[in-house]
């Protein structure tokens, strides 16, 4: 189990880190010392991700002269200096794990320890390696914010680990899986899914700003972030129906929300009547509590004065924040709620655009028809986004209508619990790589349970068979949707919810339409259409755009990280797992051979290079929706070439 350092080693703070620390000392002085103690680890993690980004994306051609010798990456720089970084393991895609030790910069002036990602960025800037159009000042600010919030996240995660470990001992639970089952039996309304969501504290494994929370104060991060194990109160804003746009498949947002949460509904209606308003003329839009406190007063004073928007703080829905921070699971069950927050989290400001609301019901309709045709058995399902609403201010207003719409909007997503059977556990795939309260990664516990269920004594054999079963429940759905229907789901670690029964993968649930791409030509060829919001990012530009949206998140981010996790845990090569994935892909495409697009997709999937979302490049350039991809060695092609 993770141990929290007792005392903070001497650390020289940047100006941004000093401000963050001062904020902690004024609001949560009990967290200041633990935060300082965890700051070096957070810096090392971000430095490693930044270095990895420069190398895998080959920014400025930096990777071309690099070499790997005796557990060390050696990187000659154009100006004559050399950067050295210890690494414990390299992977087929070019990714690597850092080893203990420090990054060292050797030059004519001696050897310098590179202790932070900000300093590494300075080094690359001094060497003229940054791409044209880069904004290193903004990027440095994002790096430092991410480091500060990661250190705070580690404090919360470690405190919660200690609490959960004590609970596990009291219940006789020897693993996170056993603990989740025990707590579900002990606590009414306990959500195993939310339990596993809130175990994840590390963020995106390749993003240099993985824990960026720009605009969020330290105390607010503690109050609202999932790794603190918190329950928050979703608020409601009443939006007058003539300036509210509702979109739904099965009943309106109002009907679903107030039907599932009658107590909040009664409070909503009573509060409006007390103000002399007719509740029937207002739509309740769920609000993240941060948005209620910070954005509503700032942006909606005019709308409130006109009676178009009425905050109703009396109506509250207790909910648990999930991995994405702004998506929440009501504590009493019911649809999950995707809320808008005017905060930059990792890449983007996490508001909910008009297009996202408008497309939700339409994509749900299309996916229902595909599921009716394909079936997918019980192994694969896409969670439906059934209703949404946003403030739609009158056209004659002088205010920024898109800004106001996307900051007061929400989407209701199907509760994954409705897809589970007795004895099944669902978790975000990212939780498999998280630290268990019992010690070690959750993935190791799942594989051990799989081995026990299947009667396997050899853990290496169990891991390989587990991975095959995992691929068999995930890959057919993703690849069929892409190749037969032109629907690209973004299957990364956060969006995918594997379902296990006694450690055996039985189903893959996929959530969030925000990253979906649709190639309309393929959909039309199947006699289907999708009426997408004008200018929507959902419409794929071409086949290459569609494939990149599937290949990178599903293979490099998702299956690649699980293969690396198994390799790391068992101290074994990852090639065996990529070989399993390659065989399953070939089996899927053998069943799709009659589809002309499938043959081209299969060739692209096994090409020598695979697209990698260039996260470091994108943050240097400030890109959010304008994706940039690099190319890295394709592990699927590599393992087939070895046969």
Secondary structure, DSSP 8 states (H G I E B T S, - for coil): -----SS-------HHHHHHHHHHHHH-GGGHHHHHHHHHHHHHHHHHHHHHHHHHTTGGGGGGG-EEETTEEEEE-TTS-EEEEEEEEE-TTS-EEE-SS-EEEEETTEEEEE-SHHHHHHHHHHTT-S-TT--HHHHHHHHHHHHHHHHHHHHHHHHHHHHHHHHHHHHT--SHHHHHHHHHHHSTT--HHHHHHTT--S--TT-TTTT-EET--HHHHHHH-GGGT--EEEEEEEEEGGGEEEEESSS-HHHHHHHH-HHHHHHHHHHHHHTT--GGGEEEEEE-HHHHHHHHHHH-HHHHHTTSEEEEEEEEEEEEE-TTSSEEEETT-S-EEEE---SEETTEE----HHHHHHHHHHHHHHHHHHHHH--TTTEEE--EEEEEEE---TT--S-HHHHHHHSEEEEE--GGGG--TTEEEEEGGGGGSB-TTSSBHHHHHHHHHHHHHT---HHHHHHHHHHHHHHHHHHHHHHHHHHH-EE----TTTEEEEEETTEEEEEEE--STT-EE-HHHHHHTT------TT-TTB-SSHHHHHHHHHIIIIIIIIHHHHHHHHHHHT--SHHHHHHHHHHHHHHHHTTTTSHHHHHHHHHHTSSEEEEE-HHHHHHHT-SSS--EEEEE-HHHHHHHH-
